[in-house]
Amino acid sequence: MSSSSSTTTLPLCTNKSLSSFTNSSFLAKPSQLFLHRSRSQSFKVSCNANNVGEHDKNLDAVDRRNVLLGLGGLYGAANLAPLAANAAPIPPPDLKSCSKAHINPDKEVTYSCRPPIPQDIDSVPYYKFPPMTKLRIRPPAHAVDEEYIAKYQLATSRMRELGKDPFDPLGFKQQANIHCAYCNGAYKVGEKELQVHFSWLFFPFHMVFVFYERILGSLINDPTFALPYWNWDHPKGMRIPPMFDREGSSLYDEKRNQNHRNGKIIDLGFFGTETQTTELQTMTNNLTYMYRQMVTNAPCPLLFFGNPYPLGTDPSPGMGTIENIPHNPVHIWTGDSPRQPNGEDMGNFYSAGLDPVFYCHHANVDRMWNEWKAIGGKRRDLADKDWLNSESFFYDENRNPFKVKVRDCLDSKKMGFDYAPMPTPWRNFKPIRKTTSGKANIGSIPPASKVFPIAKLDRAISFSINRPASSRTQAEKNEQEEILTFNKVKYDDSQYVRFDVFLNVDKTVNADELDKAEFAGSYTSLPHVHGDNNTHVTSVTFNLAITELLEDIGLEDEDTIALTLVPKQGGEGISIDNAEIVLVDC
């Protein structure tokens, strides 16, 4: 493992020199990558992108020893074991191999989506958060007043105006391009593509990225302006916030699913197919998802943050609970898959940032990080120094470049913002209703050894599986979590994918009513094409914590339990090598 003093920075590249800019007294944040006006410093690029203009060639190389945020080596592979001693953080992307981002296996993004970098990144200072006299307070989007909406619309309009200069780092499209570059295959590290989703990079990257609210505040001369959060975890917020649904507004995006406007209740498990249930059942399912993802399935840090992503490993090793659901389905539900070829805007990583609601969505994702830690138990940030000393790179609202360490992004108040409080009804929404009484008939269900490997999950499949131990004491449960693991889950990463998992039921289960004790969780995937992966097949490990479920269903003393997998989207393209239950240290 690398020494505790090692650092990594998230480099950005583009296709043109930039002129630069002055300092400001406004606070810059780790998650806003590019902020305000006033010029005075020069920037060059060193990307050899494919199929780009002459101005991209013969640019000075930029030495970069720092890299990507969110790395480090606390937990090891998918089973939560420690990383090997020779593990290392991911190094900087090879800027000479920067290439066009991909929309799908056969189509590149038609424009360069790589942001600018300073000529000498070694001289970029670390950002120091100054003392705050007044925190920015992020409000729930559904509860803001007209005065707030007018400010937000004006700030976004001015950001869109800046976007007319395609090389202004404060412009609206340049902000969106950051997500495109890091999420659709433009960068490589160690000869492998860099992907900031589907691993423990997800939370810290987006915490830094979404903090573009400082640009907005500076554009309207309001240092207290804060992004709203889309409160989809509360019934009052389970719809597109009304201020984003006003045609003609700078907050409106035409490329949204038109069937999901005008107060339509969001399905936090949505993956392309409308669930035929009542609004009440949809909201009930949503609260069940939230309880499972925040409480049941995330008792350990790695389960919440996602699997380790050290140097030399393939991208997308496995996502954490909230990235899985509701993060991915909110993107899919909002994007215009009925009319756009790739679910633009929100439904594809390359275009998601072109919809202003993207930032509102991720403000609530960030909020879930705070809420998860507040639950208690072993829910805490990773402690590994490689992770804590990882860095991100951004410009402040005056276009001055800065670096910030992950360790400085762990406390929103120290970063200068907080969230207006809202109730979290999902915390008390543990499913207690049971589909069946007693234990499922194991004798009528084939054992896992006869079912796996599953070549195609094109129908509901039931199997029985042995547990490593039964009748565990509370002390043993506190020491180790019981984890249901699906190894080598493979699917086409350019397609939408989802399947659900149930305990103690067979394939006749009603998979549309999720407020049942037997519902264990779901796996989802948003399209994220890798340009150097010709088959576009991703292989991941999917983990579900089941200690609480076994208690609730009454299966603690059983040596063998029944499981059922129910495909919801893309099942014909999903294969699974095997399943097992293991005990792991949390």
N, C-alpha and C positions, 0 to 999 in steps of 0.2 A: 504494500500500500504506500502511496506517496506520503511524504512528510506532511505534518500538520501545517507547515508554512506555505505549502504550494497553493497557488491560486489559479483560477480559470476565468476567462472573460469571454463574453458572447460577442464575437466580431460580426460586423455587418459589412456587406460590400455592395457596390453599385456600379454604374457605368459612366460616371461623369464626374469631373472635378466640381467642387462646390466652393463658393466663397463663404466666409464665415461671419462671426458675429459677436456681440458684446455680452458682458455679464449682466445678470439681474439679481436683485435681492430676493426674488421669489425662491421658495424651496423647490428643488427638483427631486423627483422620486424615482425609486428603482423600477417601477413598472411602467413608466411612461417613456417610451423611447423617443423622443423628439419633441421639442417644445418651442418657444416664442421667437420674435424677430430681432433684428439689428445685427449688422454684419461686421466681420473683422478678423478673420483667421482663415487659412486655406486648407482644403481637403483634397486628397487624391484617392483614386481607386486602384485596386489591384485584383480585378476579377477577369479571368479569361472565359467569359461566357460564350456558349455556342450560339451561332446565328445572331450575333449582335453587331452593331455598327462599328465603323472604323475608329470612332473615338474611344472604344473600349481597349484598343490594342496599345502595346508598348507603354503601359502605365507602370509607375514605380511599384515595386513589391513592398508590402508592409510587413515588417517583422512583428509577429504576434506570439507572445508566450502565454498570454492569458486566454481563457476561452469561455466556454459555455457555462451558463449557470445551472445549478441544480444537480451537480454531480457529487462524487465522493464515494465513500465506501463503507457505509454503516452495515447494511444488511446484504446478505448474499443471495444468490440465485432465487429461484421462485419459491423455495421452501423456507425462506426467511433465515437461512443459516448465514454465518458471517462470511464476508468475502475472503477469498484467498489472499495471502500476504502479498502477492505480486500484483494485485489489482491496482488500477490507476485511473484517475479521472480522465474524462474525454479531453483531448487536446484541442487547440483551435482548428476550425475547418481549414482545409487546404484551399486557400483562395485562388490558386492557379487552376483549380479544377471546378471552380464555381460554374454552374451551368444553368440553363433555363429550368424553371420550375415546371412541373407537369400537372395537368388537370386530370388526365386519365392516361391509361397505358400508351395510347397512341397520339395524344395531343398535348403539346406544350402550351404554357401560358404565353399569349401573344406579345407580351411586353416584359421587360425586365422588372422583377419585383425585389431587387436587392437595394437596400438603403445605403447611404454613404458612410465612410469611415474616415477618421482623421489620418493625415499622412504619417504621423509619428504617434502611434498608440501608447508607446512607453511613457510619453509625457502627459498623457491624460490623467488628471488627478482623481483621487477618490472623493466621492461626494460626502460631505459632512452635513448631517442634518442639524440645522440651527435650532435653538430653543423656540418653542411655539407659544405664542400668546393666545392663539385661538385655533382650535382644530377645524379642519374641514370636516363637515358632517355629511356623510352620504345618506340621502333620504330614500325611503322605499318609493319606487317610481310611480306606483298607483296612487300615492297620497300627496304628490307635490301640487302646489298652487300655480295659478296662471303667471304670477311674477317670476317664479322659478323657470317655468316652461319658456317664457319669453327670453330669459337670459341664455338658456341652453340652446334655443333655436338660433339666437344671434351669434353665439360663440361658434356653433357648428357651421353656420353660413360663412363666417369669416375664415374658418379653417378650410372650407371648400374653395373659397376664393384663392387662398394660398396654394391650393392644389393645382391651379392653372399653370404654375411653374412646376414641371414634373421633377425638378431636382431640389425643391425646397423641402427640407426635412420636416417642416411643420405642416405641410400640406396634408389634406385628408387622405388622398390616395397613397402618399408615402407612408402614412401611419398604417394603412391597411396592408401595404406591401411587406411590412416586417413579418406579419403572420404568414404571408404567402411564401417568403423566402425560407423560413425555418420549418415550414410544415409540408411543403410540396416538393422536396427533393432538390433544392438549389445548392445546398452545401454538403461537403463531405468532411469526415474526420477519420483518420486512419484507414483511408480507402473505402470507407463505408459511408452511406448517406447519413446525414444528421437529421434526427426527428425529435422535436421537443414534446411531442405527445406520446401517450402509451408507455410512460415510464415515470420515474420520480422527478423528471424535469418539469412535469406539467404545472404544478402549483407555483414554484418559484419563477418560472419563465413568464407566466401570465400575470403574476403579481407585479412584475416589473413592466411588462408590456402594456397592461391596461391603464397604467397610471398617466395616461395622456391627458387626464383632467387638468393638469397644470397648464397645458397649452391652452385649453379652453378658458380657464380662468384668466390667463394673461391676455387673451384676445379681447376680453371684455373688461379688463382692469379690475377684476374681482379676485383677490388672492384667497378668498374664502369659498369660492365655487368648488363644489364637489359633484362627482358623477352620481347619478341615482343608481340604485340597485334594483334589478328586476326580481321582485320578491316571489318567485315561482314556488317557493316552499311553503307558502301560506295561501289558503283559499282565496283571499282578497287579491292576491297578485298572480293567480293562475290564468293569465291571459296576456296578450301583448299590451303593455302599458299604453293607455289611450293617447298620450302625447306623441308616440311613435306611429300612430295610425291616422294621422291627419295629412291627407294628400296635399301637396304643395308646400309642406313644411320641410325644412332642412333635415329633420329627423326621420322623414319618411323615406322608405326604400321600396321602389316599385317591384323589385325582385323578391317578393315574399309570397308564400302560399296564400292565395286570395280566399281560400276556404277557411283560413284560420284567423280572419280579421273580425272586427266588430264584436269583440267580447267573447269569442270562442274559447272555451276552457281548454287549456293546454294538457296534453297527455305526456307526462314526464318519461314515459317508456316508448314514445312514438318512434316507429322506424318505417314509415311509408304507408302503412295500412291503418285505416281508421278503425278503432275499436268500437264495436256495436254495443255500447253501454250507455247508461244515463249519465248526465253531468255529475250527479251525486256519486255514482260509482267511480267515475274518472277521478274526481277529487279525492275519494277514498283511496283509490289505487296510488295516487300521487303521494299521499301522506304515508302510505305503506312503503313505497319506494324510499322515501326520505328516511324513515326509521331504519329500514334495512341497511341503507348505504352509509348512514352516519353512526348508527349504534351497533346493530347486530354484526355487520360484515366488516367493521372497521375498529376492532378493539386494539389493534396493533398499528404502529406508525407506518410500516411498509404496506399494509393492506390499504391504508388511506392514501398515501402518496404515490404508490406504484412501485414496480420492481426496479432494482438497480440497473444502471446503464453505464458501466465502466468501459474504458477504452478497449476496442477489439471485439466487443459484442455487437450483435446485429441490432439495428434500431427496432423500436417497438417491443421491448421485452415483456411488457404487461402493465396495464394501467391500474390506477387506484380506483376506489369505489365511486367517488364523486365524478371523476372524469368519465367513467363508464356510464353511470346514470346519476343525475339527470343531465350532465353537461352535453353528452353526445345527442340524446334525443331532442333537447331544446334546439340545437343547431338544425337537426333534420326537420323538426316540426315547423320551424320558422322559414326555412329556405323554400324556394319556389320550384320544388321538384315536379309539380304538374306541368309547368310551362318551360322551364329551363333544362337544358340537356344534362347538367351536372349538379342540379340542386342549388344553383346560385341564388342569392348570395350566401346566406348563412349556412346552407347545406354542404358547402365544400370549403376546406381550409384556405384555399388560395384566394377566395373571394369573400370570406366571412367578415373581414374588417371593413368592407365596403358598405355594410349595413350598420348605421349608428347604434342599433339595439345590441350589437355584438359587445360593445363596451359595458353596457348596462347589464347584460347577461353575465359577463365575467366579473363585474363588481360583486354580484351575488355569489359567484363561485369563490371569490376571495373571501367573502363573508363566511362561507361555509368552513373555511380553514379556521377562522376564529371560533365559530360555534362548535366545531368538533373538539377543539382543545378544551373548551369550557365544559364539556360533558364529564371530563375527568378520567380516572383510571390510568391506563398506560397511554392515553392519547396525548402525545407530546411531539414536539418537533424532533427531527433527527439530530443526534448529538455528534455525529462524525465531523471531524475538523475539515476533511476534504470537502464535504458538502457545505459546511458553514463558511468556508473561505472561498467558495466558488463565486464568480463575479458576473455581473452583467454590464453592458455598455449602453449609454443613452446620451441624448442631448437635453440640456435644460431648455426652458422656455426662451432663452436668448441664443439658442443654438450652440452653446458651449458643451463640449463633450465631457462626460464624467464616467467613472466606474463606481459600482456599488457592490458590496459583498452580500451574499445571501444572509449572513448573520445579522445584517442591518435591515433586513426585510421581514423579520419575524414578528415585529410588534407594530401594528398599524398606527398606534398613537405616537410612537417615537418617529414614525414616518410622516406624521402630521395630519392623519385623518382617522376618523372613526365612523361607526355606523349608527344611524338613528335606530333605537331599539324597536323591534317588532316581535310579537309572540312567535314561538316556534312550536306549534301544536303537534308536529311530528314526534317530538321528544317523548310524548306520552301516548303514542299511537302504535304500541306493540300489538301485532295481530294475535288475537287469542282464540278466534273462532276456528274450529277444526273441521276439516272436510270429512274425516272419518273418526270413529271412536276406536281406541285401541291401536294395535299394531297391524300394518298391512300384511296380507298373506304372502310371506316370502316364498313359500313353496310354489306359487303360481308365477313367479317372476324369475327369469334366468339370471344366473350370476354374472358379474362384470366380466369374468374370464371368457364367457360365451358370447358377450356382446361387443367387446372391444377387440381390435380397433373398429371404430365406426367410420365407414368410408363415405357416407352421405347422410347427413341429418335432415332428411326430407320428410320425416314424420316423427310423431312422439315416440320416444324409446324409453322403456323401463328396464331396470336391472337392480339386482341386490349387490351390496358391497359390504365387506367386513371392516370393522373398526379396529384400531390398534389396541384399544383398551375400553372397558366398560365400567360402570359404577365408580367413576372417579370422584374423589373427595373434593371439597371446595378448595382446599389448599392446592391440590393437583391442578385444578382448573385455573386457579390464579397464576400458577407457575407456567402452564402451557396451554395454548389454544388448540382446539381440534379443527383442522383445516381439511376441507374437501377440495382436492386438487384435480384439475383436468389438464393433462399434459399434451403438448403438441396439438393445440387447437389450431387447425389450418383453414384459411379461407382467402378469397380474392380481396386484397386490400383496397381495390377500386370500387367495391360494392358495399351497400348497406348490409349489416349483419346484426341479428339478434336471436338469442335463444334463452328460455327460462329454465330454472331448475327448481324442482319440488322434492321434498322429502316425504316418505311414508304414504305415497299415493301411487296409483298406476296411471297408465296413459289415458284414462277416461277423465282425468281431472279437468275442471273448468278453468282454463288458463286466462280467462278474461277477468276473473274476480281474484285479486291478489291479496286482499285483506284476510288472509288465512294463515294460520300458524305454519302450515306446510310450505309456504312460498319461501324459498331460500335466497333467490336473487336472479339476476340476468346478466348475460354478457352481450355487449353491443360494440359496434365498430363503425366509425365514420370514414368515408373514403379518404385515403391518404397515400396516393401513388408514390412509389419510389422509382426514380428514373433509371437506376441501374439494376432494378429487379425485373428481369424480362418476363418472369412468370407471374409477378405481382401476387405471389402467395406469401402470406404472413403466417408465422408459427409462433404462438404465444402460450403461456401457462395461465390458467384462470383459477384463482383461489377464492373460496368462500369459507368464512368462519362459521362453524355450525354448533359451537358449544351451547349458545343460548337457545337455538332451535331445538336441540335434543332435549333440553330441560322443558321447554314449553310444550313439546309434543308428547313428552313422557317416554322417551327412548333411551334415557341415560344408562339403563341396565341391559340394553340389547347389544349383542355381539355383531349382529348383522342388520342392516337397515335397507329400505327400498328407496330408490331414486328414480325420478322421471325427468327427461329432457324434452322440452317442447319448443320446436323451431318457430320463430315469429317472422323472420325476414332472412332470405338468402340461405336457408337451410340446405338446399341442394348443393351448395358449394362449401359446406362446412364438413370437415372430417376431424375426428378426435382419436388420438393414439390410445390413451388409457385414462383411467380414473383411479384415484386412491385417496384414502383418508390418513392423515399423518398428524402427529403431535409436534408442535413447534414452540420454541420460546418466543414470547411476544417482544 
